[in-house]
Amino acid sequence: MIVKRFLLWMRVASAEQRAQAVSALAGAFLYADLEPQDRLETEAALTAMLDDPSPLVRRALAETMADSADAPRPIIVGLANDLADIAAIVLERSPVLAIADLVDGAAIGDAAVQVAVARRQGLPSPVAAALAEVGAPSALATLAANRSAALAPFSLRRVHERHGGDPDVREALLARDDLPADVRQSIVAEVAQALSSFVVGCRWMSAERSARVVREATERATLVIAHDTPAAAVELVRHLRETSQLTPAFILRAVLSAEMGVVEAAFAELAGMNPKRVGGLLRDRGAGFAALYRKAKLPPPLYPAFAAALAAARQAASGSAGRMSREMVAKVIAGCEGAANPTETAALVALLRRFETEAAREEARALTEKLADHAALSLLIENDPGALVIENEEGPALLAAA
């Protein structure tokens, strides 16, 4: 009887009154102890509200039922196919919706609906993959920022392929710890290229000089990425080769930075050999490395530099990420300057001189930072003799103060 009177009253009530009544009736259906017949009639009445002409009523129904696992599936699916602002409510929150419903919502919905799906907690991998294929930039930025979403590496790559140039998408991708190394490197290269185009366009630097600065900055950043994700060295090197970034200069930089995982992967990729076999040849002081070098088809004039760099690298440990050893660079320069044909090695020596300058600046930067820290802590101790200071590998550090 109550449901019948409700339906009769709904014929004359205003949209605002209907919305309030629907919310109350939906709450009663979900949480009240109704008799079976009353429950059946109530569900029918609520289902009929999907045809109410006012979005206010349908929105009230969505808001009340969105979080409940006991909400009738036909009602939730109907709401998921309603206007975008109503569909977004249930697509983001309802536990009733299946993977197929979410994929369908992402496929046919506008950007607002896709954003709602992308925000969903515990978003399943198939839905994330569908969004990666069809999502608008705003949805992909939301998806990349959703740490609870099951985002597979191939989906992250697809997000980057489709809308990696969008600033919000790029920022969200870079904030992820699980971003594949090749995608991270691609973003670095793209940003560097964009900055180069801006600088050249403003006539602040020649195109040639800008290209060199960008290339060397990208190489440094790539080695930082490789240092932080050593397990992805093979994948990263393959990406570099596919994008024409696996140059002799980059490989030499990797040797001088003692990033031997990258070096092994690079020679293995170029020579088409097993990385373990390559590792043994790189440690060979005789004809083994010479044969590997030829098989990799690297420029013959650079062989002395690689030989000298590898000899120095055998005694060096991996240092700071992407940072070359000034001592190693100096040894390689000394070996190349005594070459029989200085003309062939002139460009190489010029490159090594730039490497030497870069290494010197890195060392100076690290030293001056340490000296400044020492000075700051000395002043602290003078002003607070009770301060407890310890010395570690990074320099002095304040442990506690009295």
BELVEN-V405609 format. One record per backbone hydrogen bond with DSSP energy under -0.5 kcal/mol. CO is the residue of the C=O (numbers start at 1). NH is the residue of the N-H. Records with the same first field share a line. If there is no record, write none. Layout:
BEGIN
CO = NH  NH
END
This chain:
BEGIN
1 = 5
2 = 6
3 = 7
4 = 8
5 = 9
6 = 10
7 = 11
8 = 11
9 = 12  13
14 = 18
15 = 19
16 = 20
17 = 21
18 = 22
19 = 23
20 = 24
21 = 25
22 = 26
23 = 27
24 = 28
25 = 29
26 = 30
27 = 31
28 = 32
32 = 34
35 = 39
36 = 40
37 = 41
38 = 42
39 = 43
40 = 44
41 = 45
42 = 46
43 = 47
44 = 48
45 = 49
47 = 50
48 = 51
49 = 52
53 = 55
54 = 57  58
55 = 59
56 = 60
57 = 61
58 = 62
59 = 63
60 = 64
61 = 65
62 = 66
65 = 68
68 = 71
72 = 76
73 = 77
74 = 78
75 = 79
76 = 80
77 = 81
78 = 81
79 = 82
83 = 86  87
84 = 88
86 = 89  90
87 = 91
88 = 92
89 = 93
90 = 94
98 = 102
99 = 103
100 = 104
101 = 105
102 = 106
103 = 107
104 = 108
105 = 109
110 = 114
111 = 115
112 = 116
113 = 117
114 = 118
115 = 119
116 = 120
117 = 120
120 = 123
123 = 150
124 = 128
125 = 129
126 = 130
127 = 131
128 = 132
129 = 133
130 = 134
131 = 135
136 = 140
137 = 141
138 = 142
139 = 143
140 = 144
141 = 145
142 = 146
143 = 146
145 = 147
146 = 149
149 = 151
150 = 152
152 = 155  156
153 = 157
154 = 158
155 = 159
156 = 160
157 = 161
158 = 162
159 = 163
160 = 164
163 = 166
166 = 170
167 = 171
168 = 172
169 = 173
170 = 174
171 = 175
173 = 176
176 = 179
180 = 184
181 = 185
182 = 186
183 = 187
184 = 188
185 = 189
186 = 190
187 = 191
188 = 192
189 = 193
190 = 194
191 = 195
192 = 196
193 = 197
194 = 198
195 = 199
196 = 200
197 = 201
198 = 202
199 = 204  205
200 = 203
206 = 210
207 = 211
208 = 212
209 = 213
210 = 214
211 = 215
212 = 216
213 = 217
214 = 218
215 = 219
216 = 220
217 = 221
218 = 222
219 = 223
220 = 224
221 = 225
222 = 226
223 = 227
224 = 228
225 = 229
227 = 230
229 = 232
230 = 233
232 = 236
233 = 237
234 = 238
235 = 239
236 = 240
237 = 241
238 = 242
239 = 243
240 = 245  246
241 = 244
245 = 247
247 = 251
248 = 252
249 = 253
250 = 254
251 = 255
252 = 256
253 = 257
254 = 259
255 = 258
256 = 325
257 = 319
258 = 260
259 = 262  263
260 = 264
261 = 265
262 = 266
263 = 267
264 = 268
265 = 269
266 = 270
267 = 271
268 = 272  273
274 = 278
275 = 279
276 = 280
277 = 281
278 = 282
279 = 283
281 = 284
286 = 290
287 = 291
288 = 292
289 = 293
290 = 294
291 = 295
292 = 296
293 = 298
294 = 297
299 = 302
300 = 303
302 = 306
303 = 307
304 = 308
305 = 309
306 = 310
307 = 311
308 = 312
309 = 313
310 = 314
312 = 315
313 = 316
320 = 323
322 = 324
324 = 326
325 = 329
326 = 330
327 = 331
328 = 332
329 = 333
330 = 334
331 = 335
332 = 336
333 = 337
334 = 338
336 = 339
340 = 342
341 = 344  345
342 = 346
343 = 346
345 = 349
346 = 350
347 = 351
348 = 352
349 = 353
350 = 354
351 = 355
352 = 356
353 = 357
354 = 358
355 = 359
356 = 360
357 = 361
358 = 362
359 = 363
360 = 364
361 = 365
362 = 366
363 = 367
364 = 368
365 = 369
366 = 370
367 = 371
368 = 372
369 = 373
370 = 374
371 = 375
372 = 376
373 = 377
374 = 378
375 = 379
376 = 380
377 = 381
378 = 382
379 = 383
380 = 384
384 = 387
387 = 389
388 = 399  400
390 = 397
392 = 395
395 = 392
397 = 390  399
400 = 388
END
